[in-house]
Amino acid sequence: MSMGNTKMTNTKNTVPKNFEEFLEHYKNETIVRRLFPKKEVKINGGKIYSKVISNNGKTAKCRSYPAFCIQQEYQISELDKPGHSYEMDKKTAYELICATEDFVLLNGDEINYVDGLNKIAVEFIGTPQEAIEKYNPVRIIANRQTLKNINTSLPKDENRFIDDGKCYLFPEITPDIAEFVVWKDVYEDPIPTSSSCGISIYSIYEWVGIAIHKPEKFIKVTIAAK
């Protein structure tokens, strides 16, 4: 979905009616959805694979990327009316889904055997300025407190899932470097997962994967004390 020429279908400070409207307003607060090329595959496609060539240019192997499910829930009461609290609950569910995507990118998911950048990125100990000069990234990502102390002309992205004193340097991400793989994008199950006493619980799902084809392009900086 191209955000540049999308006509806004609702205004700021209103509750989005669906996930598309949510992205219209909040995509700039995400990492994976905004920065990673999107690759759509068939729902029955299983894992995807990419060929990885070793440094000597001769040895090749396949790296696999599994689909995993991200799920959130919200509830509706018979007493609710349109514009009532359940619509805010649904917006929160959308926020948590996007936050989970970013968390998995940075910290992985042990249950689904997904390694995050905290394990596979190139590690650098020193100052952000030294790392920037060495690797020539296009943006820097860290939590709010750490970003306050980094003086750079690069675009800065705040993310709460990164520990104090650490930051990540990102390249311009092209499909050969990394992709956000979507087997089934965010959708809502029309049938409640449970219902009792006038309260129904509904689930929102997606089946996605984060494929890091060239982890050496991402730099994890541990900021050394001066």
Buried (B, 14 or more C-beta within 10 A) or exposed (E): EEEEEEEEEBEEEEBBBBBEBBBBBBBEBBBBBBBBBBBEBEEEEEEBEBEEEEEEEEEEEEBEBBBBEBBBBBBBEEEBEEEEBBBEBBBEBBBBBBBBBBBBBBBBBEEEEBBBBBEEBBEBEEBBEBBBEEBEBEBBBBBEEBBEEBEBEBEBBBBEBBEEBBBBBBBEBEEEBBBBBBBBBBEBEEEBEEEEEEBBEBBBBBBBBBBBBBBEBBBBBEBEEE
